[in-house]
Amino acid sequence: MLNKIKYILDIGSSCLRLLAETKIMGRAHIVAEEDVLYDGYMDGEFLSPDVLPENLSQLVDNLSTKLRKPISSIIVGVPSEFCICVCKRISRKFVDLHKITNNDLVELYNNNSSFGDSEEYEVINYSPMQFVLDDDMKTMSPIGKRTASLTMDVSFILAKKSFIELMIKTLNSIGVKNVDFISTALGQAMNCKLDIDKNLPIAIVDVGHISTSVCVYKGEGLALLSSFSMGGGHISSDLMQVLGMSFKEAELIKRKVILTIDSNKNEYYEIASKGSLIKAPINITNQIVKSRIEMIAKIIAEILDVDKVFKDIDIYLTGDGISHFKGVKSILKDITGKNVFEYTNPFDNSKDRYQTSKTGLASLAEIVV
């Protein structure tokens, strides 16, 4: 028999996924899911908000039918384009040596989690990045230690109130009465860090269809969160314009691209589509793809150059936008000057292996909701 099932909405820039997640042997597992393609979002706004009720209703109905269970509560993963990250340093001095308890940490959070009467944003997650005790002793595990002073570097993730209100209104209208919110980027970062034996911060770059998220994970929170509206769909658009093909043909050709190939002008990528043979010159196609990836890489570099602390940070690349291209890591490394590794779902060699948002959200939902 399954433990209690939680339902999680993963909002990608081209696809909506509703996940059914439960804990098995202490770990989060996705036991069922439904997805639907939609117009996505750009610059922090949904492109077709009027269609969201229909899209979400379809997901809820299909998953409810599949599991033979009504769905009344959903945890919404908030994409980076609808979030900001605020880092604070909070200090407290005790009268004498004091043994730190969990209540001390909760009190620090609660007393400093207010951002005034913000009309635009609302806190959805907060996490520690570092604790500092007496004699500048740094730790991530202060509970039980004795100290006369406690300093906490904490990361708050805030979501746009307009996003929260839209999702609550839409989900309520289709029968989902309880709605919670968590950060998609935080879930991804937390899962990625599990498999890395390092105390240093890491950067997670998720390039999707029309949006890219960049975050830096330090301790247990985000030290940086940024996004921009550019992704793999822009590569398809470039191929359409230059090679004079349809978007569907461009998407198919894109899957054949290997950036490490050295070719001459008489060599082609070839695909069969509806009985026709579609051809694209390898050298021109690779140049188009590489040019857009370089553009994405330059923006990533600018984001990470905001703080010299991130100078030697490693990048973990995920998302379906550009991760599948052979040779992409070398381009990112050359432009950012940082080591680049791929970030995939563990033990997954399928085409969905770079969809780390859903597994990250499942793990985070088990911890905070």
N, C-alpha and C positions, 0 to 999 in steps of 0.2 A: 504494500500500500504506500502511495506517495505521501510525503509530508505536505504541509500547507503549500498551495501553489500561489505564487505572486505573478502578476501580469505586468509586463514592462513594455512601454512604447519606445522604440528606437527610431528616432527621426533623422533619416539621412537626407542628403541633398537631392536625391532622385527617387528614393524608395522609403516607404513607411513599413516598419516591421512591428508586429505585436508578438511578444514572447511570453511563453508560460515557463516559469522557472521555479525550481524547488531545490532544497538542500538534500544531497545524497552523500552519506559518509563524510559529512562536515564541509562539503564543497558545493557551490552553486552549479546546477545543471539545467540547461534548457531542454525541456521535454517535448515542446511543441512550438510551432511558430507559423504565422501567416504574414504575407507581405503583399504590397500593392505599389505599383509605380505611380508617381504623381509629379507635379511640376516643380516641386522643391522650393528652395528659398535663396535669396540673394541679398547681400547688404543688410542682413538682419530683418528681412521681411519675407513672408510667404508670397510666392508669385500668384497663387490662386487660392486665397483663403476661403472663398465661397464654396470650394469643392471639398474642403477638409471634412465636413460632416458626413458626406457620402463615402469618402475614403475610409474614415475611421469606423463608420458603421459597418462597412463591408468586412474590415478586419475583425471587429468584435463579434459579429455574427458568425463568421467562418470559424474562428477559434473556439467560440462557445459551442458551436455545433460539433466540432471535432472532438472536444473534450467532454461534451455533454454536461457542461457546467455553465451557469450564468456568470457573467463577469460584471461585478459591481465596483471593483477597485482597480485602478491602474496607476503605476508609477511611471512618470514621464521622464525620459532622458532628455535633458536640455542641451542642444547643440551649442558649440562655442560661439556661433554668430549671434546668439541671443544672450550671451553672458559676459560679465567682466569679472576680473579677479582683483581683490584688494588685500594686500599684505599689511599686517600690523605687528608691532613689537609691544608687548604688554608686560609690565613688571609689577611685582608686589614684594614688600619687605615685611618680615615677621618680627615680633618683639624679641624672640629668642630662637634658638635652633628648633626647627619645626619639621616633623615627619610629613612629607607630602602625601596627600590622599587624593583619590579620584574626585572627591567633592571640591577640593581646592581648584582642580583643573576646570571642572564644570562651572564653578563660580567665576573664574577668570574669563571663560568664554562668554557666559551669559551677561556679565557686566560690561563687555566690550563688543557685543555683536550688533549693537544698534548703529544704524547709519542715518539717524535722524528721520525726518519725515520725507524720505525720498519718494518722489512721485514716479520715478522711472524704474527703480530696481528693488529687488527683494532677495534677502539671503536664502540660499537653498542648501548650501553645504559649508562647513568650516572644518579645518584640519590643522594639526600642528606640523610645523616644519622643523622646529628645533626648540629644546629647552636649555636654559643656561642656569646653573646653580652657583653656589659660592666658589670663589677662586676660578671663575670663568670655565667651570666644568660643563661641557656640552654633552647632552644626552637626548635620546628619544624615549627613555623610560624613567621618568622622575619619581613615579609612585614608590613610596617606601624609603626614599632617600631623605636624609636630614640636611636642612639648609636654612640660612637666615634670609635668603633672597631667592626669588624665582622670576626668571624672565622667559617669556614664551613668544616665539615667532610663529604667528598663525596666519593661515590663508583663508580668506572668506570668498566664496563664489556667489555672485549675485546674478539673478536672471531678470530679464526685462519683465516688468509687471504686465505690459501689453501682451506678451507671449503667454504668461501664466493665466491671465484673464481669458484669453482666446481659447486655450486648451481646456480650462475648467468649463467654460460655457459650452464648448463644442461637445466634450465628453458627457457632461450632464444632460445635454439634449438627446443623447442616444442611450441614456439609461445608466451611465457610469457615474455613481454618486460620490465616490471617494477618489480624490486625485492628489498624488504627491509628486514632488519634483526632485531630481538629482542631476548632477553634472555628468554628461557623457565623457568629457575629457578626463575628469578625475577618475572615473571607473577604468578607462583604458590605461591611464598612467599607473594606477595601483596594480592592475593585473600584469602590466609589462615589468614592473619593478620586482615582482615575485620571483622571476626567473633570472634576475641579475644580482650577482653577489658583489654589490658595490654600495658604499655609503655616499658616493658622489651624486649630485643631481643628474638627471637625464632629460633629454628633450624627446617628446613624442610628436611626430608629424603625421597627421591623417589627411591624406589627399583624397577627396571624394570626387563626385561627378562635377559639381560646380562650386564647391567650397572646400577650403583647406583650413585645418585647425593646427595650431602650434602651441604646445604647452611645455613647461618645465616642471618636473616633479622633484620635490626636495622634501626629505623626511617622509611625511604622510600627506603632504598637501601640494598645491600648485604655487610655485613662485612666480609663474608667468602664464598668461593665457591670452592668445590672440587668434584672429582668424581673418581670412580674406576670401573674396568671391572669385575663385579661379580653381579649376580642377581638370579632370580627364575629359569632361565634356567639351572644354575649350579646344582640346587637341582634335577632337572629332570635327568641330566647326572649322578649324584651320584646314583640315584635310578636305572638307567639303568645298571650301572657297578656292583653294589652290588647285585641287585636282578635278574639280567639277563633278563631284559625285553626290549622291544623296546621303543624309545623315546615317541611315541604316547601313549603307555600303561603307561609309567611313568608319563606323563602329566595327564592322567585320574586318576591314583591312587593318585597323589598329591592333587587333588581336594577333596579327601575324608579325608585327614589327619586332625586330631584334636589333637593338641599337649598336651592337658590337660588330655587325656585318660590314665588311668593306666590299663595295660592289661597283660595277661599272654601269654606264647609262643604259645598257641593254638587258639588265636583269630586273625582274618584276616580282612583286608580291601578287599572288593570284588567289581569288576566292570564287566559288560558285554561288550565285544567288538567283533563285527562281529560274533556273535553267540557263542563266547567262553567266559568262566568265568575266569577272571584274578584275582589271589589272591596274597596278600602281607601281611606278618606277621606285625601286628600293632606295636609290640614293636621294631622290627628292623627298620621298615619304619620311625617311629617317631624319632628314634635315628639318622638315616641318615639325616632327615630334620632338626632336632634340631642342629646337628653338623655344617651344612652349615650356618644356621642362626646365630649361635654363632660366626662363622668366619666373617660373614658380620658385626655383631654387634661390634666385636673387632676393625675392621677397622674404623667404625663410631666413636667409642670411641677415637681412636688415632687421628682422624681428629679434633674432638671437644676439645681434650686436648691440642691443640696447643696454646691456650690462656686461662689463668686463669679466664678471664672475662666470659667465657662460662661455668664455673664450674657448675652453678645451672640452666642452660638453659633448657627449656622444648623442647622435641622432638615431632614433628608432622610427623607421618608415613603415606606415601601414595605410589601410584604405585601398579601395579598388581603382582609384584614379590613375595612378602611375606605377604602383608597386609591381605590376606584372611585367613591365618592360625589362628585358635583359639588358643590363648596362646602365640602368637608372641610378644605381648607388654611386657609381663612379662620377657621374655628372654632378650629383648633389655634393659629393665629397670635394670635387675640384672647385666648386663655386663657394661653398660654405666654409671650406677649410677644416671640416670636422669629420670624424669617423662616422660612417653610416651603416646601420645594421637593419635587417628586415625584422618586422614585428608581426607575427602571425598567431593565430589561435593554436594552442598546443595540440600536437598529434593530429593535425588537420592538413591534408595535402589536396583538399578539394579546391574548387574555384572560389569558395567562400572563405579561404584561410586568412585573407586580409580584412575580413569584416570583424575587427576586434571590438567595435563599439558595443555589439550585442553581448558578448561575453563579459566585457568590462562592466556594463550596466547590471548584468545578472549578479556579478560578484559584489558590487557596491550596494545593490538593493538588499542583499542578505545582511549587510553590516549596519546600514543606517535607517532602514525603513522596517 
